Amino acid sequence: MDGTALSEGEARTLWQAFSAYMEEHRGDLGGFAKSQGFVSAHPRSERGRAVLVLSKTAPQEEYGAVAKPVDAGGGKGRRRR
């Protein structure tokens, strides 16, 4: 929350609330944030772990697919003709 990590127990409880809310209100990150007293909620992946970043100041971003990383191999893959 605003840069402060929760204990594992608090984090699990919050994830459960987030999951339940999102099942009922698909894509409504701002609504979840507001229900918990925050301005925004941003699900992220950090080092292969799911993280939910809540903030009282950061604006809400749209919920969407995470962009795939750009190929660092110089584009030497197979091309369709």
PDB file of N, CA, C and O in Angstrom, chain B, residues numbered from 101:
ATOM      1  N   MET B 101       0.841  -1.169   0.000  1.00  0.00           N
ATOM      2  CA  MET B 101       0.000   0.000   0.000  1.00  0.00           C
ATOM      3  C   MET B 101       0.888   1.234   0.000  1.00  0.00           C
ATOM      4  O   MET B 101       1.621   1.491   0.955  1.00  0.00           O
ATOM      5  N   ASP B 102       0.809   1.989  -1.082  1.00  0.00           N
ATOM      6  CA  ASP B 102       1.644   3.184  -1.229  1.00  0.00           C
ATOM      7  C   ASP B 102       3.098   2.907  -0.850  1.00  0.00           C
ATOM      8  O   ASP B 102       3.713   3.693  -0.130  1.00  0.00           O
ATOM      9  N   GLY B 103       3.642   1.803  -1.328  1.00  0.00           N
ATOM     10  CA  GLY B 103       5.049   1.469  -1.123  1.00  0.00           C
ATOM     11  C   GLY B 103       5.348   0.667   0.122  1.00  0.00           C
ATOM     12  O   GLY B 103       6.501   0.302   0.349  1.00  0.00           O
ATOM     13  N   THR B 104       4.353   0.380   0.932  1.00  0.00           N
ATOM     14  CA  THR B 104       4.565  -0.396   2.153  1.00  0.00           C
ATOM     15  C   THR B 104       3.966  -1.791   1.975  1.00  0.00           C
ATOM     16  O   THR B 104       2.775  -1.939   1.700  1.00  0.00           O
ATOM     17  N   ALA B 105       4.804  -2.800   2.134  1.00  0.00           N
ATOM     18  CA  ALA B 105       4.341  -4.180   1.991  1.00  0.00           C
ATOM     19  C   ALA B 105       3.525  -4.597   3.216  1.00  0.00           C
ATOM     20  O   ALA B 105       3.799  -4.170   4.337  1.00  0.00           O
ATOM     21  N   LEU B 106       2.529  -5.429   2.978  1.00  0.00           N
ATOM     22  CA  LEU B 106       1.712  -5.976   4.063  1.00  0.00           C
ATOM     23  C   LEU B 106       2.322  -7.278   4.566  1.00  0.00           C
ATOM     24  O   LEU B 106       3.164  -7.881   3.900  1.00  0.00           O
ATOM     25  N   SER B 107       1.894  -7.696   5.734  1.00  0.00           N
ATOM     26  CA  SER B 107       2.293  -9.022   6.215  1.00  0.00           C
ATOM     27  C   SER B 107       1.653 -10.055   5.290  1.00  0.00           C
ATOM     28  O   SER B 107       0.706  -9.740   4.569  1.00  0.00           O
ATOM     29  N   GLU B 108       2.154 -11.261   5.307  1.00  0.00           N
ATOM     30  CA  GLU B 108       1.600 -12.296   4.436  1.00  0.00           C
ATOM     31  C   GLU B 108       0.113 -12.532   4.720  1.00  0.00           C
ATOM     32  O   GLU B 108      -0.675 -12.689   3.787  1.00  0.00           O
ATOM     33  N   GLY B 109      -0.267 -12.558   5.975  1.00  0.00           N
ATOM     34  CA  GLY B 109      -1.669 -12.770   6.336  1.00  0.00           C
ATOM     35  C   GLY B 109      -2.571 -11.650   5.841  1.00  0.00           C
ATOM     36  O   GLY B 109      -3.650 -11.904   5.306  1.00  0.00           O
ATOM     37  N   GLU B 110      -2.124 -10.401   6.020  1.00  0.00           N
ATOM     38  CA  GLU B 110      -2.906  -9.257   5.534  1.00  0.00           C
ATOM     39  C   GLU B 110      -3.017  -9.281   4.015  1.00  0.00           C
ATOM     40  O   GLU B 110      -4.071  -8.989   3.452  1.00  0.00           O
ATOM     41  N   ALA B 111      -1.916  -9.631   3.365  1.00  0.00           N
ATOM     42  CA  ALA B 111      -1.903  -9.679   1.900  1.00  0.00           C
ATOM     43  C   ALA B 111      -2.861 -10.757   1.384  1.00  0.00           C
ATOM     44  O   ALA B 111      -3.600 -10.518   0.429  1.00  0.00           O
ATOM     45  N   ARG B 112      -2.853 -11.923   1.999  1.00  0.00           N
ATOM     46  CA  ARG B 112      -3.769 -12.996   1.586  1.00  0.00           C
ATOM     47  C   ARG B 112      -5.231 -12.578   1.746  1.00  0.00           C
ATOM     48  O   ARG B 112      -6.059 -12.825   0.870  1.00  0.00           O
ATOM     49  N   THR B 113      -5.531 -11.947   2.868  1.00  0.00           N
ATOM     50  CA  THR B 113      -6.899 -11.488   3.113  1.00  0.00           C
ATOM     51  C   THR B 113      -7.314 -10.467   2.058  1.00  0.00           C
ATOM     52  O   THR B 113      -8.437 -10.512   1.555  1.00  0.00           O
ATOM     53  N   LEU B 114      -6.425  -9.564   1.729  1.00  0.00           N
ATOM     54  CA  LEU B 114      -6.722  -8.545   0.720  1.00  0.00           C
ATOM     55  C   LEU B 114      -6.891  -9.168  -0.665  1.00  0.00           C
ATOM     56  O   LEU B 114      -7.787  -8.774  -1.411  1.00  0.00           O
ATOM     57  N   TRP B 115      -6.038 -10.139  -1.017  1.00  0.00           N
ATOM     58  CA  TRP B 115      -6.171 -10.829  -2.310  1.00  0.00           C
ATOM     59  C   TRP B 115      -7.507 -11.562  -2.391  1.00  0.00           C
ATOM     60  O   TRP B 115      -8.158 -11.551  -3.436  1.00  0.00           O
ATOM     61  N   GLN B 116      -7.911 -12.185  -1.314  1.00  0.00           N
ATOM     62  CA  GLN B 116      -9.210 -12.879  -1.311  1.00  0.00           C
ATOM     63  C   GLN B 116     -10.346 -11.896  -1.541  1.00  0.00           C
ATOM     64  O   GLN B 116     -11.265 -12.180  -2.310  1.00  0.00           O
ATOM     65  N   ALA B 117     -10.292 -10.743  -0.883  1.00  0.00           N
ATOM     66  CA  ALA B 117     -11.315  -9.712  -1.083  1.00  0.00           C
ATOM     67  C   ALA B 117     -11.269  -9.203  -2.525  1.00  0.00           C
ATOM     68  O   ALA B 117     -12.316  -8.999  -3.141  1.00  0.00           O
ATOM     69  N   PHE B 118     -10.072  -8.997  -3.065  1.00  0.00           N
ATOM     70  CA  PHE B 118      -9.896  -8.540  -4.444  1.00  0.00           C
ATOM     71  C   PHE B 118     -10.482  -9.555  -5.419  1.00  0.00           C
ATOM     72  O   PHE B 118     -11.224  -9.187  -6.331  1.00  0.00           O
ATOM     73  N   SER B 119     -10.155 -10.814  -5.232  1.00  0.00           N
ATOM     74  CA  SER B 119     -10.658 -11.874  -6.118  1.00  0.00           C
ATOM     75  C   SER B 119     -12.180 -11.954  -6.095  1.00  0.00           C
ATOM     76  O   SER B 119     -12.816 -12.059  -7.144  1.00  0.00           O
ATOM     77  N   ALA B 120     -12.756 -11.905  -4.909  1.00  0.00           N
ATOM     78  CA  ALA B 120     -14.214 -11.974  -4.780  1.00  0.00           C
ATOM     79  C   ALA B 120     -14.866 -10.764  -5.444  1.00  0.00           C
ATOM     80  O   ALA B 120     -15.858 -10.908  -6.158  1.00  0.00           O
ATOM     81  N   TYR B 121     -14.316  -9.579  -5.215  1.00  0.00           N
ATOM     82  CA  TYR B 121     -14.873  -8.365  -5.808  1.00  0.00           C
ATOM     83  C   TYR B 121     -14.791  -8.433  -7.336  1.00  0.00           C
ATOM     84  O   TYR B 121     -15.755  -8.094  -8.023  1.00  0.00           O
ATOM     85  N   MET B 122     -13.658  -8.864  -7.865  1.00  0.00           N
ATOM     86  CA  MET B 122     -13.474  -8.904  -9.318  1.00  0.00           C
ATOM     87  C   MET B 122     -14.361  -9.955  -9.978  1.00  0.00           C
ATOM     88  O   MET B 122     -14.733  -9.799 -11.141  1.00  0.00           O
ATOM     89  N   GLU B 123     -14.704 -11.014  -9.265  1.00  0.00           N
ATOM     90  CA  GLU B 123     -15.653 -12.006  -9.802  1.00  0.00           C
ATOM     91  C   GLU B 123     -17.020 -11.374 -10.011  1.00  0.00           C
ATOM     92  O   GLU B 123     -17.701 -11.660 -10.996  1.00  0.00           O
ATOM     93  N   GLU B 124     -17.415 -10.516  -9.084  1.00  0.00           N
ATOM     94  CA  GLU B 124     -18.720  -9.863  -9.147  1.00  0.00           C
ATOM     95  C   GLU B 124     -18.718  -8.617 -10.039  1.00  0.00           C
ATOM     96  O   GLU B 124     -19.749  -8.256 -10.606  1.00  0.00           O
ATOM     97  N   HIS B 125     -17.556  -7.961 -10.160  1.00  0.00           N
ATOM     98  CA  HIS B 125     -17.454  -6.681 -10.875  1.00  0.00           C
ATOM     99  C   HIS B 125     -16.253  -6.715 -11.821  1.00  0.00           C
ATOM    100  O   HIS B 125     -15.302  -5.954 -11.642  1.00  0.00           O
ATOM    101  N   ARG B 126     -16.292  -7.573 -12.805  1.00  0.00           N
ATOM    102  CA  ARG B 126     -15.158  -7.775 -13.715  1.00  0.00           C
ATOM    103  C   ARG B 126     -14.556  -6.464 -14.227  1.00  0.00           C
ATOM    104  O   ARG B 126     -15.251  -5.612 -14.780  1.00  0.00           O
ATOM    105  N   GLY B 127     -13.244  -6.332 -14.024  1.00  0.00           N
ATOM    106  CA  GLY B 127     -12.505  -5.193 -14.544  1.00  0.00           C
ATOM    107  C   GLY B 127     -12.636  -3.902 -13.760  1.00  0.00           C
ATOM    108  O   GLY B 127     -12.042  -2.896 -14.149  1.00  0.00           O
ATOM    109  N   ASP B 128     -13.392  -3.890 -12.670  1.00  0.00           N
ATOM    110  CA  ASP B 128     -13.623  -2.657 -11.921  1.00  0.00           C
ATOM    111  C   ASP B 128     -12.576  -2.465 -10.822  1.00  0.00           C
ATOM    112  O   ASP B 128     -12.876  -2.561  -9.632  1.00  0.00           O
ATOM    113  N   LEU B 129     -11.356  -2.196 -11.245  1.00  0.00           N
ATOM    114  CA  LEU B 129     -10.273  -1.996 -10.287  1.00  0.00           C
ATOM    115  C   LEU B 129     -10.519  -0.774  -9.410  1.00  0.00           C
ATOM    116  O   LEU B 129     -10.274  -0.800  -8.204  1.00  0.00           O
ATOM    117  N   GLY B 130     -11.011   0.304 -10.038  1.00  0.00           N
ATOM    118  CA  GLY B 130     -11.283   1.520  -9.277  1.00  0.00           C
ATOM    119  C   GLY B 130     -12.349   1.310  -8.216  1.00  0.00           C
ATOM    120  O   GLY B 130     -12.249   1.851  -7.115  1.00  0.00           O
ATOM    121  N   GLY B 131     -13.367   0.528  -8.542  1.00  0.00           N
ATOM    122  CA  GLY B 131     -14.420   0.231  -7.569  1.00  0.00           C
ATOM    123  C   GLY B 131     -13.877  -0.554  -6.391  1.00  0.00           C
ATOM    124  O   GLY B 131     -14.249  -0.299  -5.246  1.00  0.00           O
ATOM    125  N   PHE B 132     -12.991  -1.515  -6.668  1.00  0.00           N
ATOM    126  CA  PHE B 132     -12.380  -2.262  -5.571  1.00  0.00           C
ATOM    127  C   PHE B 132     -11.541  -1.330  -4.707  1.00  0.00           C
ATOM    128  O   PHE B 132     -11.638  -1.355  -3.480  1.00  0.00           O
ATOM    129  N   ALA B 133     -10.717  -0.508  -5.353  1.00  0.00           N
ATOM    130  CA  ALA B 133      -9.869   0.413  -4.601  1.00  0.00           C
ATOM    131  C   ALA B 133     -10.727   1.287  -3.684  1.00  0.00           C
ATOM    132  O   ALA B 133     -10.431   1.442  -2.499  1.00  0.00           O
ATOM    133  N   LYS B 134     -11.779   1.845  -4.245  1.00  0.00           N
ATOM    134  CA  LYS B 134     -12.663   2.727  -3.469  1.00  0.00           C
ATOM    135  C   LYS B 134     -13.292   1.979  -2.293  1.00  0.00           C
ATOM    136  O   LYS B 134     -13.423   2.532  -1.201  1.00  0.00           O
ATOM    137  N   SER B 135     -13.682   0.719  -2.518  1.00  0.00           N
ATOM    138  CA  SER B 135     -14.304  -0.065  -1.445  1.00  0.00           C
ATOM    139  C   SER B 135     -13.352  -0.324  -0.282  1.00  0.00           C
ATOM    140  O   SER B 135     -13.778  -0.621   0.834  1.00  0.00           O
ATOM    141  N   GLN B 136     -12.049  -0.204  -0.564  1.00  0.00           N
ATOM    142  CA  GLN B 136     -11.038  -0.446   0.471  1.00  0.00           C
ATOM    143  C   GLN B 136     -10.426   0.858   0.997  1.00  0.00           C
ATOM    144  O   GLN B 136      -9.509   0.830   1.819  1.00  0.00           O
ATOM    145  N   GLY B 137     -10.940   2.008   0.515  1.00  0.00           N
ATOM    146  CA  GLY B 137     -10.432   3.293   0.982  1.00  0.00           C
ATOM    147  C   GLY B 137      -9.243   3.822   0.198  1.00  0.00           C
ATOM    148  O   GLY B 137      -8.491   4.657   0.701  1.00  0.00           O
ATOM    149  N   PHE B 138      -9.062   3.343  -1.035  1.00  0.00           N
ATOM    150  CA  PHE B 138      -7.947   3.773  -1.870  1.00  0.00           C
ATOM    151  C   PHE B 138      -8.439   4.443  -3.143  1.00  0.00           C
ATOM    152  O   PHE B 138      -9.621   4.367  -3.478  1.00  0.00           O
ATOM    153  N   VAL B 139      -7.528   5.099  -3.848  1.00  0.00           N
ATOM    154  CA  VAL B 139      -7.830   5.735  -5.128  1.00  0.00           C
ATOM    155  C   VAL B 139      -7.649   4.749  -6.276  1.00  0.00           C
ATOM    156  O   VAL B 139      -8.392   4.783  -7.257  1.00  0.00           O
ATOM    157  N   SER B 140      -6.650   3.865  -6.146  1.00  0.00           N
ATOM    158  CA  SER B 140      -6.367   2.956  -7.256  1.00  0.00           C
ATOM    159  C   SER B 140      -5.873   1.598  -6.788  1.00  0.00           C
ATOM    160  O   SER B 140      -5.317   1.447  -5.701  1.00  0.00           O
ATOM    161  N   ALA B 141      -6.100   0.608  -7.658  1.00  0.00           N
ATOM    162  CA  ALA B 141      -5.614  -0.762  -7.456  1.00  0.00           C
ATOM    163  C   ALA B 141      -4.975  -1.196  -8.767  1.00  0.00           C
ATOM    164  O   ALA B 141      -5.580  -1.070  -9.832  1.00  0.00           O
ATOM    165  N   HIS B 142      -3.759  -1.703  -8.686  1.00  0.00           N
ATOM    166  CA  HIS B 142      -3.024  -2.113  -9.878  1.00  0.00           C
ATOM    167  C   HIS B 142      -2.424  -3.508  -9.679  1.00  0.00           C
ATOM    168  O   HIS B 142      -1.430  -3.652  -8.968  1.00  0.00           O
ATOM    169  N   PRO B 143      -3.014  -4.536 -10.297  1.00  0.00           N
ATOM    170  CA  PRO B 143      -2.392  -5.866 -10.219  1.00  0.00           C
ATOM    171  C   PRO B 143      -1.132  -5.865 -11.073  1.00  0.00           C
ATOM    172  O   PRO B 143      -1.123  -5.324 -12.179  1.00  0.00           O
ATOM    173  N   ARG B 144      -0.080  -6.466 -10.560  1.00  0.00           N
ATOM    174  CA  ARG B 144       1.213  -6.504 -11.248  1.00  0.00           C
ATOM    175  C   ARG B 144       1.830  -7.886 -11.084  1.00  0.00           C
ATOM    176  O   ARG B 144       1.394  -8.698 -10.267  1.00  0.00           O
ATOM    177  N   SER B 145       2.841  -8.116 -11.875  1.00  0.00           N
ATOM    178  CA  SER B 145       3.671  -9.305 -11.708  1.00  0.00           C
ATOM    179  C   SER B 145       5.084  -8.815 -11.439  1.00  0.00           C
ATOM    180  O   SER B 145       5.662  -8.088 -12.247  1.00  0.00           O
ATOM    181  N   GLU B 146       5.630  -9.209 -10.318  1.00  0.00           N
ATOM    182  CA  GLU B 146       6.991  -8.831  -9.951  1.00  0.00           C
ATOM    183  C   GLU B 146       7.783 -10.077  -9.618  1.00  0.00           C
ATOM    184  O   GLU B 146       7.463 -10.805  -8.679  1.00  0.00           O
ATOM    185  N   ARG B 147       8.820 -10.309 -10.400  1.00  0.00           N
ATOM    186  CA  ARG B 147       9.667 -11.501 -10.220  1.00  0.00           C
ATOM    187  C   ARG B 147       8.857 -12.778 -10.185  1.00  0.00           C
ATOM    188  O   ARG B 147       9.125 -13.676  -9.386  1.00  0.00           O
ATOM    189  N   GLY B 148       7.857 -12.855 -11.064  1.00  0.00           N
ATOM    190  CA  GLY B 148       7.050 -14.055 -11.183  1.00  0.00           C
ATOM    191  C   GLY B 148       5.961 -14.210 -10.130  1.00  0.00           C
ATOM    192  O   GLY B 148       5.289 -15.241 -10.084  1.00  0.00           O
ATOM    193  N   ARG B 149       5.778 -13.208  -9.290  1.00  0.00           N
ATOM    194  CA  ARG B 149       4.761 -13.268  -8.241  1.00  0.00           C
ATOM    195  C   ARG B 149       3.688 -12.221  -8.498  1.00  0.00           C
ATOM    196  O   ARG B 149       3.987 -11.108  -8.932  1.00  0.00           O
ATOM    197  N   ALA B 150       2.460 -12.576  -8.232  1.00  0.00           N
ATOM    198  CA  ALA B 150       1.353 -11.635  -8.368  1.00  0.00           C
ATOM    199  C   ALA B 150       1.396 -10.646  -7.205  1.00  0.00           C
ATOM    200  O   ALA B 150       1.549 -11.031  -6.046  1.00  0.00           O
ATOM    201  N   VAL B 151       1.258  -9.367  -7.543  1.00  0.00           N
ATOM    202  CA  VAL B 151       1.301  -8.303  -6.547  1.00  0.00           C
ATOM    203  C   VAL B 151       0.123  -7.364  -6.812  1.00  0.00           C
ATOM    204  O   VAL B 151      -0.182  -7.059  -7.965  1.00  0.00           O
ATOM    205  N   LEU B 152      -0.521  -6.919  -5.773  1.00  0.00           N
ATOM    206  CA  LEU B 152      -1.591  -5.938  -5.893  1.00  0.00           C
ATOM    207  C   LEU B 152      -1.104  -4.659  -5.241  1.00  0.00           C
ATOM    208  O   LEU B 152      -0.851  -4.619  -4.037  1.00  0.00           O
ATOM    209  N   VAL B 153      -0.972  -3.602  -6.054  1.00  0.00           N
ATOM    210  CA  VAL B 153      -0.484  -2.319  -5.569  1.00  0.00           C
ATOM    211  C   VAL B 153      -1.688  -1.404  -5.353  1.00  0.00           C
ATOM    212  O   VAL B 153      -2.412  -1.088  -6.296  1.00  0.00           O
ATOM    213  N   LEU B 154      -1.893  -0.986  -4.118  1.00  0.00           N
ATOM    214  CA  LEU B 154      -2.978  -0.075  -3.771  1.00  0.00           C
ATOM    215  C   LEU B 154      -2.383   1.283  -3.423  1.00  0.00           C
ATOM    216  O   LEU B 154      -1.321   1.369  -2.806  1.00  0.00           O
ATOM    217  N   SER B 155      -3.089   2.352  -3.829  1.00  0.00           N
ATOM    218  CA  SER B 155      -2.575   3.688  -3.561  1.00  0.00           C
ATOM    219  C   SER B 155      -3.702   4.650  -3.196  1.00  0.00           C
ATOM    220  O   SER B 155      -4.826   4.541  -3.685  1.00  0.00           O
ATOM    221  N   LYS B 156      -3.365   5.584  -2.329  1.00  0.00           N
ATOM    222  CA  LYS B 156      -4.305   6.649  -1.972  1.00  0.00           C
ATOM    223  C   LYS B 156      -4.057   7.887  -2.824  1.00  0.00           C
ATOM    224  O   LYS B 156      -4.793   8.868  -2.713  1.00  0.00           O
ATOM    225  N   THR B 157      -3.019   7.859  -3.683  1.00  0.00           N
ATOM    226  CA  THR B 157      -2.693   9.032  -4.498  1.00  0.00           C
ATOM    227  C   THR B 157      -2.546   8.742  -5.990  1.00  0.00           C
ATOM    228  O   THR B 157      -2.907   9.589  -6.808  1.00  0.00           O
ATOM    229  N   ALA B 158      -2.032   7.580  -6.368  1.00  0.00           N
ATOM    230  CA  ALA B 158      -1.791   7.270  -7.789  1.00  0.00           C
ATOM    231  C   ALA B 158      -3.118   7.081  -8.513  1.00  0.00           C
ATOM    232  O   ALA B 158      -4.017   6.421  -7.993  1.00  0.00           O
ATOM    233  N   PRO B 159      -3.251   7.661  -9.723  1.00  0.00           N
ATOM    234  CA  PRO B 159      -4.508   7.507 -10.464  1.00  0.00           C
ATOM    235  C   PRO B 159      -4.730   6.071 -10.920  1.00  0.00           C
ATOM    236  O   PRO B 159      -3.782   5.302 -11.080  1.00  0.00           O
ATOM    237  N   GLN B 160      -5.982   5.729 -11.124  1.00  0.00           N
ATOM    238  CA  GLN B 160      -6.347   4.399 -11.585  1.00  0.00           C
ATOM    239  C   GLN B 160      -5.994   4.245 -13.063  1.00  0.00           C
ATOM    240  O   GLN B 160      -6.308   5.111 -13.879  1.00  0.00           O
ATOM    241  N   GLU B 161      -5.341   3.139 -13.396  1.00  0.00           N
ATOM    242  CA  GLU B 161      -5.049   2.794 -14.785  1.00  0.00           C
ATOM    243  C   GLU B 161      -6.140   1.858 -15.278  1.00  0.00           C
ATOM    244  O   GLU B 161      -6.800   1.187 -14.484  1.00  0.00           O
ATOM    245  N   GLU B 162      -6.327   1.817 -16.589  1.00  0.00           N
ATOM    246  CA  GLU B 162      -7.291   0.879 -17.150  1.00  0.00           C
ATOM    247  C   GLU B 162      -6.801  -0.538 -16.949  1.00  0.00           C
ATOM    248  O   GLU B 162      -5.599  -0.801 -16.931  1.00  0.00           O
ATOM    249  N   TYR B 163      -7.753  -1.449 -16.798  1.00  0.00           N
ATOM    250  CA  TYR B 163      -7.445  -2.858 -16.647  1.00  0.00           C
ATOM    251  C   TYR B 163      -7.256  -3.446 -18.027  1.00  0.00           C
ATOM    252  O   TYR B 163      -8.146  -3.336 -18.870  1.00  0.00           O
ATOM    253  N   GLY B 164      -6.131  -4.060 -18.275  1.00  0.00           N
ATOM    254  CA  GLY B 164      -5.884  -4.641 -19.582  1.00  0.00           C
ATOM    255  C   GLY B 164      -4.788  -5.672 -19.532  1.00  0.00           C
ATOM    256  O   GLY B 164      -4.197  -5.926 -18.483  1.00  0.00           O
ATOM    257  N   ALA B 165      -4.526  -6.259 -20.667  1.00  0.00           N
ATOM    258  CA  ALA B 165      -3.487  -7.285 -20.768  1.00  0.00           C
ATOM    259  C   ALA B 165      -2.113  -6.649 -20.588  1.00  0.00           C
ATOM    260  O   ALA B 165      -1.887  -5.507 -20.988  1.00  0.00           O
ATOM    261  N   VAL B 166      -1.216  -7.391 -19.989  1.00  0.00           N
ATOM    262  CA  VAL B 166       0.158  -6.943 -19.813  1.00  0.00           C
ATOM    263  C   VAL B 166       0.866  -7.088 -21.149  1.00  0.00           C
ATOM    264  O   VAL B 166       0.744  -8.119 -21.810  1.00  0.00           O
ATOM    265  N   ALA B 167       1.600  -6.068 -21.545  1.00  0.00           N
ATOM    266  CA  ALA B 167       2.326  -6.117 -22.810  1.00  0.00           C
ATOM    267  C   ALA B 167       3.426  -7.172 -22.745  1.00  0.00           C
ATOM    268  O   ALA B 167       4.086  -7.347 -21.721  1.00  0.00           O
ATOM    269  N   LYS B 168       3.603  -7.871 -23.865  1.00  0.00           N
ATOM    270  CA  LYS B 168       4.665  -8.867 -23.928  1.00  0.00           C
ATOM    271  C   LYS B 168       5.996  -8.163 -24.113  1.00  0.00           C
ATOM    272  O   LYS B 168       6.052  -7.127 -24.775  1.00  0.00           O
ATOM    273  N   PRO B 169       7.084  -8.703 -23.538  1.00  0.00           N
ATOM    274  CA  PRO B 169       8.388  -8.076 -23.700  1.00  0.00           C
ATOM    275  C   PRO B 169       8.838  -8.141 -25.162  1.00  0.00           C
ATOM    276  O   PRO B 169       8.510  -9.082 -25.884  1.00  0.00           O
ATOM    277  N   VAL B 170       9.586  -7.136 -25.577  1.00  0.00           N
ATOM    278  CA  VAL B 170      10.108  -7.085 -26.936  1.00  0.00           C
ATOM    279  C   VAL B 170      11.226  -8.102 -27.068  1.00  0.00           C
ATOM    280  O   VAL B 170      12.026  -8.265 -26.147  1.00  0.00           O
ATOM    281  N   ASP B 171      11.292  -8.791 -28.205  1.00  0.00           N
ATOM    282  CA  ASP B 171      12.328  -9.778 -28.471  1.00  0.00           C
ATOM    283  C   ASP B 171      13.683  -9.090 -28.515  1.00  0.00           C
ATOM    284  O   ASP B 171      13.906  -8.213 -29.350  1.00  0.00           O
ATOM    285  N   ALA B 172      14.586  -9.477 -27.629  1.00  0.00           N
ATOM    286  CA  ALA B 172      15.916  -8.886 -27.579  1.00  0.00           C
ATOM    287  C   ALA B 172      16.880  -9.587 -28.520  1.00  0.00           C
ATOM    288  O   ALA B 172      18.060  -9.240 -28.559  1.00  0.00           O
ATOM    289  N   GLY B 173      16.405 -10.562 -29.274  1.00  0.00           N
ATOM    290  CA  GLY B 173      17.277 -11.337 -30.164  1.00  0.00           C
ATOM    291  C   GLY B 173      17.520 -10.689 -31.509  1.00  0.00           C
ATOM    292  O   GLY B 173      18.076 -11.328 -32.402  1.00  0.00           O
ATOM    293  N   GLY B 174      17.124  -9.449 -31.680  1.00  0.00           N
ATOM    294  CA  GLY B 174      17.395  -8.771 -32.929  1.00  0.00           C
ATOM    295  C   GLY B 174      16.433  -9.118 -34.044  1.00  0.00           C
ATOM    296  O   GLY B 174      16.691  -8.787 -35.201  1.00  0.00           O
ATOM    297  N   GLY B 175      15.329  -9.777 -33.726  1.00  0.00           N
ATOM    298  CA  GLY B 175      14.337 -10.068 -34.747  1.00  0.00           C
ATOM    299  C   GLY B 175      14.761 -11.115 -35.752  1.00  0.00           C
ATOM    300  O   GLY B 175      14.336 -11.062 -36.905  1.00  0.00           O
ATOM    301  N   LYS B 176      15.587 -12.064 -35.350  1.00  0.00           N
ATOM    302  CA  LYS B 176      16.106 -13.085 -36.263  1.00  0.00           C
ATOM    303  C   LYS B 176      15.208 -14.313 -36.335  1.00  0.00           C
ATOM    304  O   LYS B 176      15.615 -15.355 -36.848  1.00  0.00           O
ATOM    305  N   GLY B 177      14.001 -14.193 -35.827  1.00  0.00           N
ATOM    306  CA  GLY B 177      13.077 -15.317 -35.866  1.00  0.00           C
ATOM    307  C   GLY B 177      12.551 -15.557 -37.277  1.00  0.00           C
ATOM    308  O   GLY B 177      12.856 -14.790 -38.191  1.00  0.00           O
ATOM    309  N   ARG B 178      11.779 -16.594 -37.458  1.00  0.00           N
ATOM    310  CA  ARG B 178      11.198 -16.928 -38.765  1.00  0.00           C
ATOM    311  C   ARG B 178      10.125 -15.914 -39.130  1.00  0.00           C
ATOM    312  O   ARG B 178       9.362 -15.467 -38.274  1.00  0.00           O
ATOM    313  N   ARG B 179      10.074 -15.562 -40.387  1.00  0.00           N
ATOM    314  CA  ARG B 179       9.061 -14.639 -40.880  1.00  0.00           C
ATOM    315  C   ARG B 179       8.148 -15.329 -41.845  1.00  0.00           C
ATOM    316  O   ARG B 179       8.571 -16.215 -42.589  1.00  0.00           O
ATOM    317  N   ARG B 180       6.896 -14.933 -41.843  1.00  0.00           N
ATOM    318  CA  ARG B 180       5.955 -15.425 -42.837  1.00  0.00           C
ATOM    319  C   ARG B 180       6.108 -14.587 -44.087  1.00  0.00           C
ATOM    320  O   ARG B 180       6.362 -13.385 -44.008  1.00  0.00           O
ATOM    321  N   ARG B 181       5.956 -15.208 -45.227  1.00  0.00           N
ATOM    322  CA  ARG B 181       6.018 -14.459 -46.492  1.00  0.00           C
ATOM    323  C   ARG B 181       4.699 -14.413 -47.150  1.00  0.00           C
ATOM    324  O   ARG B 181       4.565 -13.825 -48.223  1.00  0.00           O
TER     325      ARG B 181
END
